[in-house]
Amino acid sequence: TDIFQPLIKKDKSPAVEFRFAIPTAHLHPLTGDPILFAGRTDMLAQQVDSDMCWIVDEKTTKGLGASWQYQWDMRGQFYGYTWAGLVMGYNMQGTIVRGIAIQQTQFGFQEKALFFTRHQLDLWWKEANRKIALMIEMFEKARSPYYDNDLRTMHDAFPMSFGEACGSYGGCFMKDACVQEKPWDLYRSWETRIWDPLADDPAGESSDRTKDMADVSFKEFMGM
């Protein structure tokens, strides 16, 4: 009975857990390959009896209040999802955010429709590319100190968040380093995380770096 049904793709499969990877305006400073904007949405939906398409995203929470619906208007996640659908040729209207409150004795539901103009989506894309340019700039500042084993200088190349991201989704696993006087002392104990947002398990190729911590030099340990 839902007016938002999964869009049926050309291969006849429904666009549930819909994935995308789109080149940005920047190239990777080492490989020269385009840096990709990639993601996976809950659903790319088509409105019944029309060609209008929407991103449908479900948010689980412990409770829904009167202010729940007002937190999504500037959420870059939904600008990005909608923009991706647009450049892939779909008649995108915006995003439907559905809140599901899971409680001991009941479930609660709310829904928020976000409409995006082309101007708003283009503005988001411009800002996303500007942030990528800053990431590349910070990477370049850290690269030489990294190869010179100057971890303190490398660490100083990256700004600290001091924000919501530090505690979201159970907390950032690197947070311990941010409160240390010498955070670079912890770097060797971290796992190498290879992130592939288009894979079923995005971090499935990550490895535990503590398994082979023999007495080797820094450069040998880093595979340099």
WOVEN-V561460 format. One record per backbone hydrogen bond with DSSP energy under -0.5 kcal/mol. CO is the residue of the C=O (numbers start at 1). NH is the residue of the N-H. E is the energy in kcal/mol with one decimal. If there is no record, write none. Layout:
# WOVEN-V561460
co;nh;e
CO;NH;E
CO;NH;E
This chain:
# WOVEN-V561460
co;nh;e
3;5;-0.8
3;48;-2.8
5;46;-3.1
7;9;-0.7
7;15;-2.6
9;12;-2.1
13;9;-2.7
14;16;-2.0
15;18;-0.5
15;44;-2.7
18;41;-3.1
20;39;-2.0
22;37;-3.2
26;35;-2.7
28;32;-1.9
33;28;-3.6
35;24;-2.7
36;38;-0.7
37;22;-2.6
39;20;-2.1
41;18;-0.6
42;17;-2.5
43;45;-0.7
43;56;-2.7
44;7;-2.6
45;54;-2.7
46;5;-2.0
47;50;-1.3
52;47;-3.2
53;93;-2.5
53;94;-0.7
54;45;-3.6
55;57;-0.5
55;96;-3.5
56;43;-0.8
57;98;-3.0
58;60;-0.5
59;100;-2.9
61;102;-2.3
65;68;-1.2
67;70;-1.4
68;71;-1.3
69;72;-0.6
72;75;-1.8
74;76;-0.7
75;78;-1.2
75;79;-1.3
76;80;-2.9
77;81;-2.1
78;82;-2.1
79;83;-2.8
80;84;-2.5
81;85;-2.0
82;86;-2.0
83;87;-2.4
84;88;-1.2
85;90;-2.3
86;89;-1.7
90;92;-2.0
91;53;-3.0
93;116;-1.6
94;55;-2.2
95;97;-0.6
95;114;-3.1
96;57;-2.7
96;98;-0.6
97;99;-0.6
97;112;-2.7
98;59;-3.2
99;101;-0.5
99;110;-1.7
100;61;-2.2
100;102;-0.6
101;103;-0.7
101;108;-2.0
106;103;-1.9
108;101;-2.9
110;99;-2.7
112;97;-3.1
112;114;-0.5
113;115;-0.6
114;95;-2.0
117;121;-2.1
118;122;-2.7
119;123;-2.1
120;124;-2.0
121;125;-2.3
122;126;-2.3
123;127;-2.1
124;128;-2.7
125;129;-2.2
126;130;-1.7
127;131;-2.1
128;132;-1.8
129;133;-2.0
130;134;-1.7
131;135;-2.2
132;136;-2.4
133;137;-2.1
134;138;-2.4
135;139;-2.4
136;140;-2.6
137;141;-1.8
138;142;-1.6
139;143;-1.6
140;144;-0.8
141;145;-0.5
142;146;-2.0
143;147;-2.0
144;148;-1.5
145;150;-3.2
146;149;-1.4
149;151;-1.1
150;154;-2.0
151;155;-2.8
152;156;-1.9
153;157;-0.6
154;157;-1.2
155;158;-1.5
163;166;-1.4
164;167;-1.5
164;168;-1.0
166;172;-2.1
167;170;-0.6
168;171;-1.8
172;175;-1.6
174;177;-0.9
174;178;-0.9
175;178;-0.7
175;179;-0.7
176;179;-0.8
177;180;-1.2
180;183;-0.6
182;185;-2.0
183;186;-2.0
184;187;-0.8
186;189;-1.3
187;190;-1.4
191;193;-0.6
192;194;-0.6
192;207;-2.2
193;195;-0.7
194;196;-0.6
194;205;-0.6
196;199;-2.0
200;202;-0.6
201;204;-2.3
202;196;-2.9
203;206;-1.8
207;192;-1.6
207;209;-0.7
208;211;-1.0
210;213;-0.9
212;214;-1.9
214;216;-2.1
217;221;-2.6
218;222;-2.3
219;224;-3.2
220;223;-1.1
